[in-house]
Amino acid sequence: MKITSVKAIPASHTSTRAGVSVSRNYVFVKIETDEGLTGWGEATCGPLSVATMVDEFGEVINGQNPMEIEKHWQTLYHHFHVRGGIVQMSAISGIEIALWDIKGQALGVPVYELLGGKIRDRIWTYGRWDGLTPETAVKNAMFHVEQGLTALKGDPFEHRGIF
């Protein structure tokens, strides 16, 4: 089996929660093989810079065996003389996820089985309470609590532009 295509697909999503509009950016990674398998991955960070790096990395692994995930990870990590930081690691992550997806399909097992098997029957989910002001952050937090979530994450200084 050989990789025939690696494509980055930048996307964004805006939603409104508790009266606050929140935008998120994503990069989806689509890898196709000569045997008709398609793997999907996801990367974060600056979508255009990550998408550009995914496309460049695609040229490096195109024509290679998608089952050799660790080999590809090492090749991409050492591709540049100077490390590419979060952009490089996000691109590698999206590609790696897509390769695991292909490997799971090829072997007929879910990816979690390839990574050591199931360890729990349920997962704990959480909401994000970000907001442009402390008041909107509180509204977001209350919205999630009212939806039944018992855990939240967020940045208490986001509204002040500190970080």
Secondary structure, 3 states (H helix, E strand, C coil): CCEEEEEEEEEEEEEEECCEEEEEEEEEEEEEECCCCEEEEEECCCHHHHHHHHHHHHHHHCCCCCCCHHHHHHHHHCCCCCCCHHHHHHHHHHHHHHHHHHHHHHHCCCHHHHCCCCCCCCCCCCEECCCCCHHHHHHHHHHHHHCCCCCEECCCCHHHCCC
